[in-house]
Amino acid sequence: MSEHELFLSTAYFRRYSTYLKILLIFLSVGIPFAVLYFLYPLSFDKTFNGRAYYLFFVWLVVLEFALDWDRYKSETSEMAVKRTFAFGLALLLPAGYVIVSNFLGFNALIMDLFRSYGVVSPWLDNTPLAIEYLVFAMLFALVILFAYKLKGLADFSLSIALLGVVGAIHTINILYPYGGFTPFQILVPATATLSADVLNLMGYQTALFLSSGSLTPTLVIRDSATYWGGQIAWPCAGVESLLLYIVIMLLFLKKADIPRFHKVIYFTVGAAVTYFINILRIVTIFLIGLNKGDVWTFHDYYGQLYSAAWIMSYPLIIIGSRAIWSKYKDAIVNFIVND
C-alpha cells in the first residue's frame, strides 16, 4: 500500500470512527430507555413521576450535537488505549444499571434504605425513578467525559442538567410531599391568586383560602350548576418547569454567542412565558375538575408537557430568529424605513 493510499485509509477510518462514536453514545442511552419502555410503557406517558423527560433528553442531545456538528463530524483526535477502554466501559454502565436495578433487586434495596431512614411519603414508590434520573445524569456525563473530555461536558451541559434537575425535583417531592418544601412552595400563593383572577375573567366564581402559617392554598371554582376545588402544591403550580427553564436557559445563554443585553431580554421573556403557562396549567386543571374530567391525566402528563415543550423549543426559536434576522436584516430595515 502506497503512502497516499495509507493516508486515505487512515482518514476514512478516522472519519467513520467519529460517526461510530456518536452512534455508540446514542445506543448507550437508547438501549436502556428501550428496555425501560418495554418494562414500564405507561411511565413514558407521564412527565410528573414518569419517564417522558427521557424523550426530551434525547432531543436535547440531538440539538447539542447539531449545534457543533461541524466540529464533531470532523473530530480526528485519537483516544489513548486506557481512555478507549474507559469509554467502552462507560457505554455499558447505563444498560448495566437498568439490569441491576430492575432484575437484581437494587430498586427494592433503594426503597428499604429510604424506609430505614424513616421516610414516609405517598410518593415513596417513585424513589427508584428519582434515583434512576440522577444515576443516568452521572453516567451520561461519564460517557461524554471519556468521549470528548471536559469540553464535552460543557457542550452537553443542557441534557445532563435536564436529567439531574428532574431527578432532584422528584427526590424533593418524595422527601417533602404535599408542598412541604418551603423554598418551592413559597411561589405558589401568588400563582394561585393569578390563576383565580384568570378564572374570574372567564366568568367563573372562585374562592381562594390560605390558612394561617400555611403556604398551600385551596382554590374553589364555581359555575351555575356545580363547583370543584383542591389544594395547590408546587408540583401542580409548575415550579419544576421554572427550575428547568432557569437551569437550561442559563446554560444555553452562557454558551450562546449573543450580546449580554439580548441574553437578558431572551431570559426575561422566556421566564414570563413559562410562568404564564404555569398559570394556564392551574386554570386548565380546575376547569377539567369542574367538568368532571380526568384531572390526574392532565396533571401528570399534558400540563407539564406544555411547559416542557416550550422550554425545549425556546432555544431553537432564539437560534432560528437570530439566523433569520442576520440573513434578512438589511431587507427588513429597508422595508420598515421605506414603508
C-alpha positions in Angstrom: 0.0 0.0 0.0 1.4 3.4 -1.0 1.7 6.3 1.4 -1.1 8.1 -0.4 -3.4 5.1 0.0 -2.4 4.6 3.6 -3.2 8.3 4.3 -6.6 7.9 2.6 -7.5 4.8 4.5 -6.5 6.4 7.8 -8.6 9.5 7.0 -11.6 7.3 6.2 -11.1 5.3 9.4 -10.9 8.5 11.5 -14.0 9.9 9.8 -16.1 6.8 10.3 -14.8 6.2 13.8 -16.1 9.7 14.7 -19.6 8.7 13.4 -19.3 5.4 15.2 -18.5 7.1 18.5 -21.7 9.3 18.1 -23.7 6.2 17.3 -22.4 4.3 20.3 -23.3 7.3 22.6 -26.9 7.2 21.4 -27.1 3.4 21.8 -25.7 3.7 25.3 -28.8 5.6 26.4 -31.2 4.4 23.7 -31.0 0.7 24.6 -31.7 1.2 28.4 -34.6 3.5 27.5 -36.0 0.9 25.2 -35.7 -1.8 27.9 -37.5 0.6 30.4 -40.2 1.3 27.8 -40.7 -2.5 27.5 -40.9 -2.9 31.2 -43.0 0.3 32.1 -44.6 1.6 28.9 -47.1 3.7 30.8 -44.3 5.6 32.6 -43.3 7.2 29.3 -46.8 8.8 29.1 -46.1 10.9 32.2 -43.8 13.8 32.9 -44.6 14.0 36.6 -43.3 10.8 38.3 -42.8 9.4 34.9 -40.2 8.9 32.1 -41.4 11.3 29.4 -38.5 13.6 30.1 -36.2 10.9 28.7 -37.7 11.8 25.3 -36.8 15.5 25.8 -33.3 14.4 27.0 -32.7 12.6 23.6 -34.0 15.7 21.8 -31.5 17.9 23.7 -28.6 15.5 22.9 -29.5 15.7 19.2 -29.7 19.5 19.5 -26.3 19.7 21.2 -24.7 17.6 18.6 -26.3 19.7 15.8 -25.1 23.0 17.3 -21.5 21.9 17.0 -21.9 19.3 14.2 -19.1 20.7 12.0 -16.7 20.2 14.8 -17.9 16.8 15.9 -18.1 15.3 12.4 -14.5 16.4 11.7 -13.0 15.4 15.0 -9.9 13.4 14.4 -8.4 13.2 17.9 -7.3 9.7 18.8 -8.1 8.2 22.1 -5.4 6.6 24.2 -5.8 2.9 25.0 -6.8 3.4 28.6 -9.3 6.1 27.7 -10.8 3.9 24.9 -11.3 1.1 27.5 -12.8 3.5 29.9 -15.1 4.9 27.2 -16.2 1.4 26.3 -16.9 0.5 29.9 -18.9 3.7 30.5 -21.1 2.9 27.4 -22.2 -0.3 29.1 -23.0 1.3 32.5 -26.5 2.7 31.7 -27.7 -0.7 30.5 -26.0 -2.3 33.4 -27.8 -0.1 35.9 -31.2 -0.9 34.3 -30.4 -4.7 34.7 -29.2 -4.4 38.3 -32.0 -2.1 39.4 -34.9 -3.8 37.7 -33.8 -7.5 37.7 -31.3 -7.9 40.6 -33.2 -6.2 43.3 -31.4 -2.8 43.5 -34.7 -0.9 43.3 -36.1 -2.8 46.3 -32.8 -2.0 48.2 -33.3 1.7 47.5 -36.8 1.6 48.9 -35.6 -0.3 52.0 -32.9 2.3 52.5 -35.3 5.2 52.4 -37.6 3.4 54.8 -34.7 2.7 57.2 -34.2 6.5 57.5 -37.8 7.0 58.4 -39.0 8.4 55.1 -42.8 8.2 54.9 -44.3 9.6 51.7 -47.2 8.8 49.4 -44.6 9.0 46.6 -42.2 6.6 48.1 -42.8 4.1 45.3 -41.3 6.6 42.9 -37.9 6.7 44.8 -36.3 4.2 42.3 -37.4 6.5 39.4 -35.9 9.6 41.1 -32.6 7.8 41.7 -32.7 6.5 38.1 -32.8 10.0 36.7 -29.8 11.0 38.9 -27.8 7.9 38.0 -28.4 8.4 34.3 -27.3 12.0 34.6 -24.0 10.9 36.2 -23.4 8.0 33.8 -24.1 10.1 30.7 -21.7 12.7 32.0 -19.1 10.0 32.4 -19.7 8.8 28.8 -19.3 12.3 27.4 -16.2 12.9 29.6 -14.4 9.9 28.2 -15.6 10.6 24.7 -14.8 14.3 24.4 -13.0 15.3 27.7 -14.0 18.3 29.6 -15.1 20.3 26.6 -17.8 17.7 26.0 -19.3 18.2 29.4 -19.7 21.9 28.6 -21.2 21.1 25.2 -23.7 18.6 26.6 -24.5 20.5 29.8 -28.1 21.1 28.9 -29.0 17.4 28.5 -27.1 16.4 31.6 -28.7 19.2 33.6 -32.2 18.1 32.5 -31.8 14.6 33.9 -30.1 15.9 37.1 -32.8 18.6 37.8 -35.7 16.2 37.1 -34.1 13.6 39.4 -33.6 16.2 42.2 -37.1 17.5 41.9 -38.6 14.0 42.1 -36.4 13.3 45.2 -37.5 16.5 46.9 -41.2 15.7 46.2 -40.7 12.3 47.9 -39.0 13.7 50.9 -41.3 16.7 51.3 -44.8 15.7 50.0 -47.9 17.9 49.7 -45.9 21.0 49.0 -43.8 20.6 52.2 -40.6 22.0 50.6 -41.0 25.7 51.6 -38.4 27.2 49.1 -40.6 25.9 46.2 -44.0 26.3 47.8 -43.4 30.0 48.6 -44.1 30.8 44.9 -47.4 29.1 44.9 -49.8 31.5 46.6 -49.1 34.3 44.1 -49.5 31.8 41.2 -52.8 30.5 42.6 -54.1 34.1 43.0 -53.3 35.0 39.4 -55.0 31.7 38.3 -58.1 32.7 40.3 -58.1 36.1 38.6 -57.9 34.4 35.1 -60.9 32.1 36.1 -62.8 35.2 37.3 -62.2 36.9 34.0 -63.5 33.9 32.2 -66.8 34.3 34.1 -66.4 31.7 36.9 -66.7 32.4 40.6 -63.7 31.5 42.7 -62.7 31.4 46.3 -59.1 31.2 47.5 -58.3 30.0 51.0 -54.9 30.2 52.7 -54.7 29.0 56.3 -52.6 31.0 58.7 -49.0 29.8 58.6 -49.6 27.7 55.5 -48.3 28.2 52.0 -50.6 25.7 50.4 -53.7 27.5 49.1 -57.1 25.9 48.5 -58.9 27.1 45.4 -62.6 26.5 44.7 -64.2 27.2 41.4 -68.0 27.5 40.8 -70.4 27.9 37.9 -74.2 28.0 38.0 -74.5 24.2 38.4 -71.6 22.8 40.3 -68.3 23.5 42.0 -64.8 21.9 42.3 -61.8 22.6 44.5 -58.5 21.4 45.6 -55.2 22.3 47.3 -52.4 23.6 45.1 -48.8 22.4 45.9 -45.7 23.3 44.0 -45.8 20.3 41.6 -49.3 21.5 40.5 -48.2 25.1 40.1 -45.3 24.2 37.7 -42.4 25.2 39.9 -40.4 22.4 38.5 -40.8 23.9 35.0 -39.5 27.2 36.2 -36.5 25.4 37.7 -35.9 23.5 34.4 -36.2 26.8 32.5 -33.8 28.6 34.7 -31.1 25.9 34.6 -31.4 25.1 30.9 -31.6 28.7 29.7 -28.7 29.9 31.8 -26.6 27.1 30.4 -27.8 27.7 26.9 -27.3 31.5 27.0 -23.9 31.1 28.7 -22.7 29.1 25.6 -24.5 31.2 23.0 -22.6 33.9 21.1 -25.3 36.6 21.9 -24.8 40.1 23.3 -25.4 40.3 27.0 -28.3 42.7 26.8 -30.0 40.4 24.3 -29.5 37.5 26.7 -31.2 39.4 29.5 -34.2 40.1 27.2 -34.4 36.5 26.0 -34.2 35.1 29.5 -36.9 37.5 30.9 -39.3 37.0 28.0 -38.9 33.2 28.3 -39.4 33.2 32.0 -42.6 35.3 31.7 -44.0 32.9 29.1 -43.1 29.9 31.3 -44.8 31.4 34.3 -47.9 32.2 32.3 -48.0 28.6 31.0 -48.0 27.5 34.7 -51.0 29.8 35.4 -52.8 28.3 32.4 -52.0 24.8 33.8 -53.7 25.5 37.0 -56.7 27.1 35.2 -57.0 24.1 33.0 -56.8 21.6 35.9 -59.7 23.4 37.7 -61.8 23.6 34.5 -61.3 19.9 33.9 -62.2 19.1 37.5 -65.3 21.3 37.3 -66.4 19.4 34.2 -65.7 16.1 35.9 -62.8 15.2 33.5 -59.6 13.2 34.1 -57.7 15.7 36.2 -54.8 13.4 37.0 -54.0 12.6 33.4 -53.7 16.2 32.6 -51.8 16.9 35.9 -49.2 14.1 35.3 -48.7 14.5 31.6 -50.3 17.1 29.4 -50.0 20.0 31.8 -46.2 19.6 32.2 -45.8 18.6 28.6 -46.9 22.2 27.6 -44.1 23.7 29.7 -41.5 21.1 28.7 -42.3 21.5 25.0 -41.9 25.3 25.4 -38.6 25.1 27.3 -37.1 22.6 24.8 -38.2 24.6 21.8 -37.3 28.1 23.1 -33.6 27.7 22.3 -34.4 26.7 18.8 -36.7 29.8 18.5 -33.8 32.0 19.6 -31.4 30.4 17.2 -33.8 30.5 14.3 -34.9 34.0 14.9 -31.4 35.3 15.1 -30.4 33.4 11.9 -33.4 34.9 10.0 -32.6 38.4 11.4 -28.9 38.1 10.4 -29.8 36.9 6.8 -32.6 39.4 6.1 -31.7 42.3 8.5 -31.0 44.8 5.7 -34.1 43.9 3.7 -36.3 44.2 6.9 -34.8 47.5 7.9 -35.2 48.9 4.4 -38.8 47.7 4.2 -39.6 49.4 7.6 -37.9 52.7 6.7 -39.3 52.9 3.2 -42.8 51.9 4.2 
